[in-house]
Amino acid sequence: MMKTLKIKAFGITRDILGGREVELQLNESGTVGDLRSQLSSTYPEVLQLKSLFIAVNNEYADDHVVLNDTDEIALIPPVSGG
Amino acid sequence: MIKITEKPIDVQKVIDTATSLGAGAVNVFIGTVRNTAHGKNVLWLEYEAYESMAVAEIRKIIDEASHRWPLLGWAVSHRVGTLKPTEVSVVVAVSAPHRRESFEACQFIIDSLKAKVPIWKKEVFEDGEEWVSARPEGVSATYN
């Protein structure tokens, strides 16, 4: 079984992915790390970023966190507020 | 008060919100848009925020500051949207019994905000645009 995840993209990742929100498919057991791998192969430009964090439900998430299709998932490229 | 806003920031209101009767010091940081970057003229900046997470992260920073210093009041307001040079992008205000802790707490909050809070800015030049700090130094990121 695959699960469909909605991914919010901000800053430069919005330009790289070509939209504010994209859908990606992952295996049922797919984790943040799996999402990172898939993003890197689908959008190799993300590998050129200084950093890329992934937030799950408004919190920075480690690569081992398992993703659910109800999670709010967001790509966080290097922040530059202030 | 934590606010992410498209409207110009009312600096006095941020200060008033942070002020407290028991305070001997109110410390304010005002971030403004610079007119140059990388030796080029900046026409304007485009700010965007992941608002719900930005508010949550600022709250965590305030919580930590409140543990470390005896804060009596605080307020943070960050602007998003299109900002021209000299416009105010962010205001942090804290009040405390004495000046030393007010300086330290205010600096901690703005430094942490810049490092952790999901807000981004893009510099727009005459010949292109660039998301700030997105790529390692030396990698050209300006494109039309």
Backbone of each chain as ProteinMPNN parsed JSONL, in Angstrom:
{"seq_chain_A": "MMKTLKIKAFGITRDILGGREVELQLNESGTVGDLRSQLSSTYPEVLQLKSLFIAVNNEYADDHVVLNDTDEIALIPPVSGG", "coords_chain_A": {"N_chain_A": [[0.843, -1.204, 0.0], [0.443, 2.197, -0.819], [0.909, 5.521, 0.436], [-0.51, 8.748, 0.136], [0.967, 11.832, 0.358], [0.607, 15.201, 1.32], [2.61, 17.9, 0.65], [3.83, 20.827, 1.929], [5.509, 23.632, 0.56], [8.021, 26.013, 1.042], [9.646, 29.218, 0.579], [12.69, 28.9, -1.181], [12.235, 26.253, -1.83], [9.682, 26.183, -2.769], [9.958, 27.31, -5.282], [11.607, 25.351, -6.432], [10.061, 22.987, -6.345], [7.918, 23.841, -7.717], [5.479, 24.831, -6.79], [3.156, 25.732, -4.117], [2.158, 23.609, -2.754], [2.623, 20.175, -3.018], [1.878, 16.797, -4.075], [3.05, 13.674, -2.936], [3.929, 10.212, -3.252], [4.41, 7.671, -0.887], [5.733, 4.618, 0.568], [3.7, 2.653, 2.834], [5.01, 2.503, 5.293], [6.599, 4.673, 5.199], [9.07, 7.142, 6.063], [10.248, 10.333, 7.39], [12.879, 10.437, 6.525], [12.726, 8.773, 4.268], [11.077, 10.331, 2.683], [12.776, 12.486, 2.28], [14.765, 11.233, 0.716], [13.285, 10.603, -1.553], [12.533, 13.145, -2.428], [15.049, 14.151, -3.054], [15.773, 12.602, -5.258], [13.728, 13.128, -7.063], [13.706, 15.898, -7.236], [16.516, 17.078, -7.785], [17.762, 19.501, -7.257], [17.302, 20.194, -4.622], [19.374, 19.131, -3.218], [21.383, 20.948, -3.384], [20.919, 22.847, -1.525], [21.73, 24.708, 1.458], [20.761, 23.613, 3.768], [18.089, 21.367, 4.619], [15.241, 21.084, 6.328], [12.541, 19.091, 7.6], [9.277, 19.596, 8.509], [6.823, 18.292, 10.674], [3.531, 18.498, 11.429], [3.883, 21.133, 12.421], [6.3, 20.958, 13.811], [9.85, 20.617, 13.914], [11.137, 17.685, 12.453], [12.731, 14.5, 13.026], [14.616, 12.21, 10.901], [13.677, 9.599, 11.319], [11.004, 9.63, 11.885], [7.769, 8.372, 11.312], [5.575, 8.951, 8.631], [2.197, 10.073, 8.291], [-0.831, 10.085, 6.298], [-2.459, 12.052, 7.188], [-0.897, 13.948, 8.34], [0.444, 17.269, 8.686], [2.763, 18.323, 6.554], [5.842, 19.902, 5.902], [8.315, 21.551, 3.935], [11.345, 22.923, 4.982], [13.495, 25.073, 4.007], [16.781, 26.733, 4.379], [16.311, 29.138, 6.906], [15.537, 32.658, 6.945], [14.59, 34.848, 8.341], [13.898, 37.983, 10.052]], "CA_chain_A": [[0.0, 0.0, 0.0], [1.144, 3.476, -0.832], [0.144, 6.615, 1.03], [-0.31, 10.019, -0.56], [1.258, 12.899, 1.311], [0.603, 16.58, 0.826], [3.822, 18.547, 1.151], [3.887, 22.288, 1.752], [6.862, 24.063, 0.211], [8.208, 27.441, 1.307], [10.905, 29.829, 0.155], [13.29, 28.397, -2.422], [11.686, 24.937, -2.193], [8.467, 26.423, -3.556], [10.428, 27.479, -6.658], [12.163, 24.087, -6.93], [8.98, 22.011, -6.552], [6.968, 24.419, -8.663], [4.166, 25.119, -6.214], [3.073, 25.837, -2.659], [1.827, 22.299, -2.176], [2.693, 19.074, -3.988], [1.554, 15.482, -3.513], [4.034, 12.632, -3.203], [3.528, 8.898, -2.748], [5.426, 6.927, -0.145], [5.272, 3.35, 1.137], [2.915, 2.78, 4.06], [5.904, 2.705, 6.443], [7.537, 5.737, 4.824], [9.488, 8.075, 7.113], [10.793, 11.623, 6.954], [14.093, 10.131, 5.766], [12.308, 8.269, 2.949], [10.593, 11.492, 1.932], [13.977, 13.232, 1.906], [15.396, 10.522, -0.411], [12.447, 10.746, -2.746], [12.652, 14.534, -2.888], [16.371, 14.342, -3.649], [15.843, 12.005, -6.591], [12.768, 13.793, -7.959], [14.094, 17.311, -7.381], [17.931, 17.072, -7.349], [18.188, 20.837, -6.819], [17.247, 20.343, -3.157], [20.677, 18.729, -2.672], [22.284, 22.111, -3.399], [20.573, 23.781, -0.447], [22.615, 24.667, 2.618], [20.128, 22.648, 4.667], [16.66, 21.179, 4.376], [14.536, 20.403, 7.412], [11.159, 18.735, 7.296], [8.44, 19.797, 9.69], [5.604, 17.496, 10.733], [2.586, 19.111, 12.372], [4.458, 22.358, 12.982], [7.506, 20.722, 14.605], [10.961, 20.013, 13.183], [11.045, 16.228, 12.659], [13.898, 13.685, 12.677], [14.419, 11.338, 9.731], [13.047, 8.314, 11.64], [9.561, 9.805, 12.147], [6.901, 7.782, 10.287], [4.602, 9.945, 8.173], [0.815, 9.654, 8.033], [-1.419, 10.953, 5.274], [-3.168, 13.163, 7.835], [0.076, 14.902, 8.889], [0.796, 18.478, 7.942], [4.195, 18.158, 6.278], [6.346, 21.099, 5.232], [9.757, 21.646, 3.683], [11.889, 24.129, 5.6], [14.868, 25.397, 3.564], [17.42, 27.632, 5.362], [15.428, 30.262, 7.25], [16.224, 33.954, 6.79], [13.745, 35.911, 8.873], [14.561, 39.069, 10.758]], "C_chain_A": [[0.877, 1.253, 0.0], [0.271, 4.489, -0.086], [0.485, 7.904, 0.275], [-0.144, 11.119, 0.47], [1.183, 14.241, 0.624], [1.766, 17.307, 1.476], [3.736, 20.043, 0.869], [5.332, 22.674, 1.467], [6.959, 25.575, 0.374], [9.543, 27.912, 0.744], [11.394, 29.203, -1.135], [12.722, 27.034, -2.804], [10.377, 25.079, -2.976], [8.837, 26.615, -5.028], [10.885, 26.142, -7.238], [11.044, 23.08, -7.23], [7.898, 22.54, -7.489], [5.575, 24.622, -8.094], [4.213, 25.169, -4.704], [2.78, 24.499, -2.0], [1.911, 21.255, -3.283], [2.303, 17.772, -3.277], [2.64, 14.498, -3.905], [3.522, 11.328, -2.613], [4.712, 8.239, -2.037], [4.837, 5.592, 0.278], [4.548, 3.6, 2.452], [3.797, 3.082, 5.274], [6.858, 3.877, 6.236], [7.796, 6.754, 5.922], [9.911, 9.402, 6.495], [12.043, 11.393, 6.104], [13.769, 9.614, 4.37], [11.813, 9.412, 2.071], [11.773, 12.306, 1.415], [14.651, 12.58, 0.688], [14.601, 10.727, -1.69], [12.523, 12.155, -3.319], [13.976, 14.747, -3.619], [16.45, 13.746, -5.042], [14.886, 12.687, -7.567], [13.173, 15.237, -8.25], [15.541, 17.465, -6.921], [18.424, 18.437, -6.858], [18.138, 21.0, -5.298], [18.577, 19.955, -2.509], [21.657, 19.894, -2.625], [21.982, 23.097, -2.279], [21.546, 23.629, 0.71], [22.077, 23.691, 3.657], [18.681, 22.476, 4.218], [16.072, 20.405, 5.548], [13.124, 20.086, 6.951], [10.369, 18.854, 8.595], [7.198, 18.923, 9.567], [4.716, 18.08, 11.82], [3.217, 20.258, 13.162], [5.652, 22.151, 13.905], [8.596, 20.183, 13.679], [10.992, 18.523, 13.499], [12.348, 15.535, 12.25], [13.545, 12.736, 11.543], [13.67, 10.044, 10.059], [11.53, 8.422, 11.854], [8.739, 9.236, 10.986], [5.801, 8.783, 9.937], [3.234, 9.319, 7.947], [0.186, 10.599, 7.025], [-2.25, 12.087, 5.873], [-2.21, 14.224, 8.394], [0.176, 16.147, 8.02], [2.321, 18.473, 7.794], [4.681, 19.381, 5.503], [7.858, 21.028, 5.058], [10.256, 22.988, 4.2], [13.325, 24.325, 5.091], [15.48, 26.388, 4.555], [16.57, 28.876, 5.623], [16.229, 31.569, 7.189], [15.33, 35.104, 7.25], [14.58, 36.972, 9.574], [14.715, 40.291, 9.879]], "O_chain_A": [[1.884, 1.35, 0.702], [-0.946, 4.33, 0.007], [1.618, 8.11, -0.159], [-0.994, 11.315, 1.338], [1.636, 14.402, -0.51], [1.893, 17.328, 2.7], [3.589, 20.468, -0.277], [6.263, 22.12, 2.052], [6.098, 26.321, -0.092], [10.442, 27.116, 0.472], [10.62, 28.998, -2.071], [12.722, 26.683, -3.984], [10.014, 24.197, -3.753], [8.126, 26.146, -5.917], [10.592, 25.83, -8.392], [11.08, 22.401, -8.256], [7.069, 21.781, -7.989], [4.592, 24.59, -8.834], [5.173, 24.715, -4.082], [3.111, 24.282, -0.835], [1.336, 21.432, -4.357], [2.387, 17.663, -2.054], [3.099, 14.481, -5.048], [2.79, 11.317, -1.624], [5.845, 8.253, -2.519], [3.619, 5.431, 0.347], [4.753, 4.624, 3.103], [3.394, 3.821, 6.172], [7.808, 4.056, 6.998], [6.878, 7.179, 6.624], [9.932, 9.575, 5.277], [12.247, 12.064, 5.092], [14.443, 9.964, 3.401], [12.092, 9.457, 0.873], [11.778, 12.758, 0.27], [15.057, 13.268, -0.249], [15.156, 10.987, -2.757], [12.572, 12.341, -4.534], [14.036, 15.419, -4.649], [17.109, 14.303, -5.919], [15.189, 12.812, -8.754], [13.004, 15.731, -9.365], [15.79, 17.923, -5.806], [19.405, 18.508, -6.118], [18.845, 21.84, -4.741], [18.881, 20.386, -1.397], [22.655, 19.836, -1.906], [22.707, 24.075, -2.1], [22.117, 22.559, 0.919], [22.848, 23.022, 4.346], [18.125, 23.33, 3.527], [16.365, 19.225, 5.738], [12.586, 20.719, 6.043], [10.738, 18.294, 9.628], [6.596, 18.825, 8.498], [5.104, 18.146, 12.987], [3.103, 20.34, 14.385], [5.995, 23.036, 14.69], [8.317, 19.396, 12.774], [10.889, 18.129, 14.661], [12.988, 15.918, 11.27], [12.376, 12.482, 11.252], [13.08, 9.442, 9.161], [10.852, 7.404, 11.99], [8.978, 9.569, 9.825], [5.18, 9.381, 10.816], [3.123, 8.187, 7.477], [0.593, 11.754, 6.897], [-2.695, 12.98, 5.152], [-2.65, 15.273, 8.865], [0.017, 16.096, 6.8], [3.06, 18.602, 8.77], [4.022, 19.839, 4.57], [8.579, 20.516, 5.914], [9.688, 24.041, 3.909], [14.266, 23.798, 5.683], [14.796, 26.843, 5.472], [16.164, 29.574, 4.694], [17.448, 31.57, 7.361], [15.307, 36.177, 6.648], [15.803, 36.866, 9.672], [15.256, 41.305, 10.32]]}, "seq_chain_B": "MIKITEKPIDVQKVIDTATSLGAGAVNVFIGTVRNTAHGKNVLWLEYEAYESMAVAEIRKIIDEASHRWPLLGWAVSHRVGTLKPTEVSVVVAVSAPHRRESFEACQFIIDSLKAKVPIWKKEVFEDGEEWVSARPEGVSATYN", "coords_chain_B": {"N_chain_B": [[2.488, 38.875, 23.125], [2.45, 37.609, 19.927], [2.978, 38.168, 16.6], [2.407, 37.776, 13.145], [2.45, 39.63, 10.334], [0.986, 41.29, 7.488], [0.711, 43.935, 7.4], [2.136, 47.238, 7.962], [4.337, 47.415, 10.785], [3.35, 48.524, 13.941], [5.405, 50.087, 15.836], [5.412, 51.35, 18.333], [3.208, 50.203, 19.517], [4.023, 47.571, 19.873], [6.055, 47.963, 21.736], [4.556, 49.063, 23.848], [2.99, 46.851, 24.491], [4.869, 45.156, 25.582], [5.699, 46.449, 27.821], [5.878, 46.854, 31.393], [4.624, 47.42, 34.704], [6.44, 46.848, 36.748], [8.87, 47.04, 35.578], [12.229, 48.099, 35.048], [13.486, 48.445, 32.759], [13.021, 48.565, 29.287], [13.645, 46.816, 26.439], [14.334, 47.074, 23.035], [14.424, 45.642, 19.847], [14.738, 46.595, 16.543], [14.346, 45.51, 13.38], [15.406, 46.375, 10.149], [14.993, 46.93, 6.593], [17.755, 46.645, 4.534], [19.48, 48.615, 2.022], [21.344, 47.515, 0.341], [22.982, 44.51, -0.849], [25.412, 41.993, -1.219], [26.939, 43.856, -2.603], [25.18, 45.002, -4.344], [22.327, 46.972, -5.39], [19.408, 46.718, -3.494], [16.153, 46.309, -4.473], [13.676, 45.595, -3.387], [12.427, 43.483, -0.699], [11.043, 40.231, -0.466], [9.11, 38.766, 1.888], [8.197, 35.691, 3.398], [6.21, 33.489, 5.438], [5.854, 30.438, 7.263], [3.199, 30.362, 8.773], [1.757, 29.209, 11.034], [3.632, 27.474, 12.19], [5.731, 29.237, 12.589], [4.729, 30.952, 14.564], [4.493, 29.077, 16.629], [7.188, 28.342, 17.001], [8.338, 30.792, 17.747], [7.029, 31.112, 20.152], [8.192, 29.038, 21.644], [10.797, 30.003, 21.841], [10.389, 32.324, 23.339], [9.468, 31.134, 25.679], [11.787, 29.811, 26.516], [13.486, 32.003, 26.897], [12.129, 33.22, 28.981], [12.589, 31.44, 31.011], [15.277, 31.796, 31.414], [15.77, 34.485, 31.948], [14.431, 37.113, 34.049], [11.818, 37.97, 32.776], [9.351, 40.484, 32.418], [7.545, 41.326, 30.601], [6.746, 40.935, 27.116], [6.945, 41.106, 23.517], [6.562, 40.2, 20.113], [6.787, 41.004, 16.754], [6.486, 40.267, 13.365], [6.945, 41.127, 10.042], [5.465, 40.254, 6.88], [5.448, 39.773, 3.269], [5.866, 42.315, 0.747], [8.641, 44.371, 1.187], [10.244, 47.488, 1.313], [13.516, 49.138, 1.2], [14.49, 50.547, 4.32], [12.07, 50.005, 5.561], [10.374, 48.496, 8.385], [11.035, 45.249, 9.405], [10.955, 43.474, 11.51], [10.129, 43.455, 14.992], [11.247, 43.178, 18.26], [10.423, 43.254, 21.59], [11.178, 43.52, 25.011], [10.582, 43.524, 28.535], [12.113, 44.041, 31.717], [13.297, 43.785, 35.143], [15.847, 45.024, 35.326], [18.462, 46.587, 33.287], [20.492, 44.891, 32.202], [19.555, 42.192, 31.99], [17.501, 42.68, 30.235], [18.771, 43.478, 27.864], [20.2, 41.104, 27.286], [18.171, 39.153, 27.028], [16.65, 40.175, 24.915], [18.481, 40.109, 22.811], [18.964, 37.348, 22.704], [16.434, 36.44, 21.886], [16.049, 37.617, 19.291], [18.278, 36.582, 17.952], [17.761, 33.807, 18.098], [15.349, 33.707, 16.758], [16.135, 34.377, 14.157], [17.638, 32.137, 13.573], [15.984, 29.871, 13.777], [13.211, 30.189, 13.243], [10.582, 29.581, 10.939], [10.691, 31.58, 8.565], [11.17, 33.367, 5.591], [13.244, 35.263, 3.329], [13.462, 36.941, 0.208], [15.743, 38.529, -1.823], [15.353, 41.16, -4.068], [16.845, 42.291, -6.91], [18.074, 44.658, -9.416], [18.851, 43.055, -11.505], [17.962, 40.474, -11.058], [17.017, 37.891, -8.652], [17.16, 36.53, -5.308], [16.932, 33.954, -2.929], [17.602, 34.432, 0.42], [20.494, 33.162, 1.989], [20.004, 30.546, 1.148], [21.602, 28.777, -0.293], [24.929, 27.252, -0.194], [27.798, 29.386, 0.518], [29.309, 31.033, -2.237], [28.114, 29.561, -4.19], [26.433, 30.342, -6.989], [23.339, 31.889, -7.007], [21.675, 33.612, -8.14], [19.137, 34.389, -10.326], [17.152, 35.009, -13.21]], "CA_chain_B": [[1.921, 39.017, 21.795], [3.242, 37.16, 18.78], [2.19, 38.552, 15.44], [2.97, 37.75, 11.794], [1.489, 40.541, 9.725], [1.291, 41.919, 6.195], [0.591, 45.392, 7.547], [3.282, 47.857, 8.636], [4.346, 47.156, 12.224], [3.233, 49.683, 14.829], [6.492, 49.834, 16.792], [5.016, 51.806, 19.674], [2.257, 49.237, 20.084], [4.817, 46.419, 20.328], [6.719, 48.396, 22.975], [3.537, 49.191, 24.903], [2.559, 45.51, 24.881], [5.921, 44.519, 26.386], [5.991, 47.257, 29.011], [5.275, 46.367, 32.636], [4.768, 48.353, 35.823], [7.602, 46.52, 37.568], [10.079, 47.034, 34.751], [13.144, 49.23, 35.035], [14.095, 48.495, 31.43], [12.347, 47.984, 28.118], [14.663, 46.701, 25.402], [13.64, 46.898, 21.756], [15.2, 45.463, 18.625], [13.968, 46.896, 15.332], [15.045, 45.089, 12.17], [14.964, 47.152, 8.991], [15.458, 46.435, 5.287], [18.947, 47.332, 4.008], [19.329, 48.9, 0.588], [22.346, 46.811, -0.47], [23.395, 43.154, -0.487], [26.4, 41.507, -2.2], [27.406, 44.983, -3.408], [24.171, 45.424, -5.326], [21.175, 47.666, -4.829], [18.2, 45.923, -3.245], [14.939, 47.07, -4.812], [12.762, 45.278, -2.285], [12.499, 42.113, -0.182], [9.781, 39.487, -0.341], [9.13, 37.893, 3.07], [7.069, 34.781, 3.597], [6.291, 32.725, 6.683], [4.973, 29.295, 7.539], [2.726, 31.15, 9.911], [1.395, 28.459, 12.247], [4.859, 26.969, 12.81], [6.525, 30.393, 13.015], [4.188, 31.377, 15.859], [4.842, 28.044, 17.619], [8.632, 28.413, 17.279], [8.6, 32.019, 18.521], [6.55, 30.855, 21.523], [9.219, 28.226, 22.326], [11.936, 30.886, 22.129], [9.971, 33.185, 24.464], [9.437, 30.284, 26.878], [13.16, 29.593, 26.969], [13.989, 33.29, 27.414], [11.474, 33.479, 30.268], [13.267, 30.605, 32.014], [16.658, 32.242, 31.639], [15.801, 35.858, 32.447], [13.162, 37.458, 34.716], [11.053, 38.857, 31.904], [8.068, 40.95, 32.941], [6.648, 41.467, 29.462], [7.435, 40.712, 25.842], [6.12, 41.121, 22.307], [7.331, 39.989, 18.88], [5.97, 41.182, 15.561], [7.285, 40.084, 12.152], [6.214, 41.503, 8.831], [5.638, 39.44, 5.667], [5.04, 40.488, 2.07], [6.879, 43.113, 0.051], [9.166, 45.458, 2.019], [11.271, 48.299, 0.665], [14.558, 49.599, 2.133], [14.139, 51.347, 5.512], [10.858, 49.529, 6.249], [10.612, 47.649, 9.555], [10.659, 43.865, 9.135], [10.713, 42.735, 12.755], [10.322, 44.168, 16.255], [11.239, 42.377, 19.487], [10.482, 44.109, 22.781], [11.065, 42.809, 26.3], [10.82, 44.354, 29.72], [12.705, 43.298, 32.825], [13.589, 44.717, 36.243], [17.101, 45.762, 35.12], [18.813, 46.665, 31.876], [21.34, 43.816, 31.707], [18.763, 41.042, 31.53], [16.674, 43.069, 29.088], [19.633, 43.386, 26.675], [20.531, 39.702, 26.992], [16.977, 38.428, 26.573], [16.243, 40.679, 23.601], [19.428, 39.574, 21.824], [18.705, 35.909, 22.584], [15.198, 36.216, 21.127], [16.209, 37.918, 17.867], [19.239, 35.625, 17.389], [17.081, 32.514, 17.957], [14.344, 33.864, 15.702], [16.806, 34.331, 12.856], [18.205, 30.813, 13.345], [15.053, 28.738, 13.857], [11.791, 30.419, 12.921], [10.38, 29.414, 9.495], [10.38, 32.799, 7.801], [12.175, 33.468, 4.525], [13.206, 36.487, 2.53], [14.08, 36.937, -1.116], [16.211, 39.854, -2.236], [15.073, 41.447, -5.474], [17.793, 43.26, -7.455], [17.714, 45.094, -10.767], [19.174, 42.032, -12.509], [17.596, 39.12, -10.641], [16.534, 37.757, -7.287], [17.863, 35.448, -4.608], [16.493, 33.602, -1.568], [18.739, 34.698, 1.289], [21.122, 32.051, 2.736], [19.469, 29.237, 0.761], [22.651, 27.892, -0.815], [26.235, 27.52, 0.407], [28.53, 30.541, -0.009], [30.086, 30.765, -3.447], [27.262, 28.963, -5.217], [25.613, 31.411, -7.529], [21.916, 31.543, -6.915], [20.877, 34.68, -8.745], [18.576, 34.0, -11.62], [16.087, 35.93, -13.618]], "C_chain_B": [[2.912, 38.512, 20.761], [2.404, 37.441, 17.55], [3.011, 38.408, 14.158], [1.987, 38.559, 10.958], [1.944, 41.07, 8.369], [1.263, 43.44, 6.306], [1.84, 45.966, 8.218], [3.177, 47.674, 10.152], [4.254, 48.481, 12.983], [4.221, 49.468, 15.979], [6.073, 50.216, 18.21], [4.061, 50.806, 20.34], [2.987, 47.989, 20.609], [5.488, 46.754, 21.655], [5.71, 48.465, 24.118], [3.098, 47.822, 25.412], [3.57, 44.858, 25.816], [6.144, 45.224, 27.719], [5.222, 46.742, 30.229], [5.555, 47.356, 33.766], [6.034, 48.108, 36.64], [8.921, 46.621, 36.832], [10.904, 48.291, 34.944], [13.79, 49.387, 33.672], [13.156, 47.877, 30.397], [13.375, 47.996, 27.003], [13.997, 46.332, 24.09], [14.646, 46.676, 20.647], [14.275, 45.732, 17.446], [14.811, 46.495, 14.131], [14.49, 45.851, 10.985], [15.58, 46.588, 7.709], [16.623, 47.313, 4.815], [18.815, 47.564, 2.505], [20.394, 48.243, -0.275], [22.559, 45.399, 0.051], [24.317, 42.667, -1.595], [26.841, 42.635, -3.127], [26.409, 45.469, -4.442], [23.023, 46.145, -4.622], [20.005, 46.708, -4.663], [16.984, 46.795, -3.571], [13.891, 46.864, -3.726], [13.014, 43.85, -1.82], [11.101, 41.521, -0.181], [9.922, 38.545, 0.851], [7.952, 36.935, 3.02], [7.299, 33.95, 4.844], [5.418, 31.475, 6.581], [4.334, 29.667, 8.876], [2.463, 30.327, 11.17], [2.642, 27.947, 12.966], [5.724, 28.118, 13.316], [6.043, 30.871, 14.384], [4.581, 30.379, 16.946], [6.325, 28.119, 17.987], [8.98, 29.669, 18.072], [8.164, 31.803, 19.969], [7.58, 30.041, 22.306], [10.412, 29.091, 22.729], [11.61, 31.792, 23.316], [9.964, 32.38, 25.766], [10.843, 30.09, 27.427], [13.741, 30.882, 27.557], [13.408, 33.581, 28.795], [12.058, 32.624, 31.385], [14.62, 31.187, 32.394], [16.751, 33.637, 32.236], [14.441, 36.208, 33.068], [12.327, 38.44, 33.886], [9.714, 39.224, 32.55], [7.047, 41.129, 31.821], [7.438, 41.257, 28.185], [6.437, 40.838, 24.699], [7.035, 40.972, 21.098], [6.381, 40.172, 17.706], [6.867, 41.087, 14.336], [6.408, 40.354, 10.945], [6.452, 40.468, 7.743], [5.12, 40.255, 4.477], [6.194, 41.28, 1.488], [7.318, 44.289, 0.908], [10.282, 46.175, 1.284], [12.306, 48.742, 1.692], [14.015, 50.645, 3.1], [12.857, 50.868, 6.199], [11.223, 48.558, 7.376], [10.109, 46.23, 9.275], [10.315, 43.1, 10.407], [10.937, 43.654, 13.951], [10.227, 43.16, 17.397], [11.33, 43.345, 20.653], [10.328, 43.244, 24.025], [11.21, 43.826, 27.422], [11.277, 43.457, 30.859], [13.011, 44.291, 33.939], [14.811, 45.596, 35.959], [17.584, 45.632, 33.681], [19.583, 45.45, 31.369], [20.508, 42.639, 31.177], [17.876, 41.409, 30.334], [17.484, 43.016, 27.793], [19.847, 41.923, 26.287], [19.335, 38.957, 26.426], [16.571, 38.875, 25.173], [17.175, 40.118, 22.524], [19.21, 38.072, 21.615], [17.484, 35.665, 21.693], [15.412, 36.507, 19.641], [17.212, 36.952, 17.222], [18.565, 34.268, 17.146], [16.047, 32.578, 16.845], [15.006, 33.712, 14.334], [17.321, 32.938, 12.533], [17.155, 29.721, 13.157], [13.667, 28.963, 13.28], [11.576, 30.373, 11.405], [9.786, 30.65, 8.818], [11.521, 32.953, 6.794], [12.087, 34.822, 3.851], [13.974, 36.306, 1.235], [14.477, 38.361, -1.434], [15.914, 40.025, -3.716], [15.986, 42.593, -5.909], [17.314, 43.713, -8.827], [17.876, 43.951, -11.765], [18.806, 40.612, -12.062], [17.115, 39.088, -9.206], [17.158, 36.536, -6.646], [17.252, 35.22, -3.228], [17.702, 33.677, -0.662], [19.177, 33.424, 2.018], [20.695, 30.665, 2.282], [20.559, 28.257, 0.335], [23.982, 28.22, -0.161], [26.899, 28.728, -0.243], [29.272, 30.133, -1.286], [29.286, 30.104, -4.541], [26.318, 30.049, -5.719], [24.151, 31.011, -7.519], [21.045, 32.61, -7.547], [20.397, 34.232, -10.114], [17.441, 34.941, -11.95], [14.753, 35.214, -13.699]], "O_chain_B": [[4.067, 38.936, 20.727], [1.255, 37.007, 17.46], [4.155, 38.856, 14.088], [0.809, 38.208, 10.882], [3.136, 41.271, 8.135], [1.736, 44.145, 5.414], [2.525, 45.261, 8.958], [2.094, 47.764, 10.731], [4.986, 49.43, 12.699], [3.929, 48.774, 16.953], [6.347, 49.49, 19.165], [4.101, 50.594, 21.552], [2.622, 47.429, 21.642], [5.494, 45.944, 22.582], [5.975, 47.985, 25.22], [2.862, 47.642, 26.607], [3.203, 44.11, 26.722], [6.72, 44.646, 28.641], [4.092, 46.267, 30.122], [6.582, 48.034, 33.78], [6.632, 49.049, 37.162], [9.975, 46.323, 37.394], [10.372, 49.4, 35.0], [14.545, 50.33, 33.438], [12.579, 46.811, 30.612], [13.915, 49.047, 26.655], [13.196, 45.398, 24.028], [15.61, 47.43, 20.515], [13.179, 45.179, 17.356], [15.87, 47.075, 13.891], [13.276, 45.97, 10.819], [16.57, 45.858, 7.753], [16.506, 48.534, 4.71], [18.134, 46.815, 1.805], [20.366, 48.386, -1.497], [22.347, 45.119, 1.231], [24.048, 42.894, -2.775], [27.092, 42.401, -4.309], [26.755, 46.26, -5.32], [22.781, 45.955, -3.43], [19.658, 45.975, -5.589], [16.815, 47.879, -3.012], [13.3, 47.816, -3.217], [13.734, 43.096, -2.475], [10.112, 42.21, 0.07], [10.75, 37.635, 0.833], [6.843, 37.317, 2.646], [8.438, 33.731, 5.258], [4.389, 31.465, 5.906], [4.844, 29.34, 9.948], [2.898, 30.706, 12.257], [2.712, 27.977, 14.195], [6.378, 27.994, 14.351], [6.854, 31.162, 15.263], [4.957, 30.773, 18.05], [6.68, 27.975, 19.157], [9.822, 29.623, 18.969], [8.834, 32.249, 20.9], [7.822, 30.308, 23.483], [10.966, 28.934, 23.816], [12.448, 32.004, 24.192], [10.391, 32.866, 26.813], [11.074, 30.189, 28.632], [14.409, 30.853, 28.591], [14.091, 34.115, 29.669], [12.036, 33.012, 32.553], [15.055, 31.088, 33.542], [17.704, 33.943, 32.953], [13.416, 35.662, 32.66], [12.159, 39.6, 34.264], [9.041, 38.382, 33.145], [5.84, 41.091, 32.056], [8.663, 41.386, 28.176], [5.23, 40.694, 24.896], [8.13, 41.534, 21.054], [5.306, 39.573, 17.665], [7.9, 41.754, 14.273], [5.281, 39.869, 10.848], [7.524, 39.867, 7.686], [4.453, 41.276, 4.644], [7.36, 40.955, 1.712], [6.496, 45.11, 1.315], [11.161, 45.541, 0.701], [12.042, 48.733, 2.894], [13.203, 51.498, 2.743], [12.581, 51.289, 7.323], [12.254, 47.888, 7.322], [8.939, 46.021, 8.955], [9.487, 42.19, 10.388], [11.816, 44.516, 13.933], [9.268, 42.394, 17.494], [12.236, 44.178, 20.691], [9.473, 42.361, 24.089], [11.874, 44.852, 27.273], [10.893, 42.291, 30.959], [12.988, 45.501, 33.715], [14.819, 46.777, 36.308], [17.193, 44.721, 32.953], [19.368, 45.012, 30.239], [20.729, 42.157, 30.066], [17.541, 40.55, 29.519], [16.984, 42.578, 26.756], [19.698, 41.546, 25.125], [19.466, 38.214, 25.453], [16.191, 38.052, 24.34], [16.721, 39.703, 21.457], [19.265, 37.584, 20.487], [17.506, 34.778, 20.84], [14.99, 35.71, 18.803], [17.024, 36.545, 16.076], [18.776, 33.651, 16.103], [15.885, 31.627, 16.08], [14.499, 33.004, 13.464], [17.435, 32.577, 11.362], [17.406, 28.743, 12.452], [13.012, 28.006, 12.866], [12.292, 31.041, 10.66], [8.589, 30.744, 8.546], [12.684, 32.701, 7.109], [11.028, 35.448, 3.799], [14.992, 35.615, 1.178], [13.67, 39.285, -1.334], [16.193, 39.136, -4.521], [15.925, 43.699, -5.372], [16.302, 43.236, -9.34], [17.142, 43.872, -12.75], [19.299, 39.644, -12.641], [16.837, 40.13, -8.612], [17.625, 35.626, -7.33], [17.075, 36.16, -2.454], [18.725, 33.053, -0.942], [18.356, 32.703, 2.584], [20.995, 29.686, 2.965], [20.45, 27.054, 0.574], [24.166, 29.317, 0.366], [26.615, 29.063, -1.393], [29.792, 29.022, -1.387], [29.713, 30.078, -5.695], [25.514, 30.596, -4.965], [23.782, 29.927, -7.97], [19.817, 32.526, -7.498], [21.174, 33.756, -10.942], [16.856, 35.579, -11.075], [13.74, 35.831, -14.028]]}, "name": "protein", "num_of_chains": 2, "seq": "MMKTLKIKAFGITRDILGGREVELQLNESGTVGDLRSQLSSTYPEVLQLKSLFIAVNNEYADDHVVLNDTDEIALIPPVSGGMIKITEKPIDVQKVIDTATSLGAGAVNVFIGTVRNTAHGKNVLWLEYEAYESMAVAEIRKIIDEASHRWPLLGWAVSHRVGTLKPTEVSVVVAVSAPHRRESFEACQFIIDSLKAKVPIWKKEVFEDGEEWVSARPEGVSATYN"}
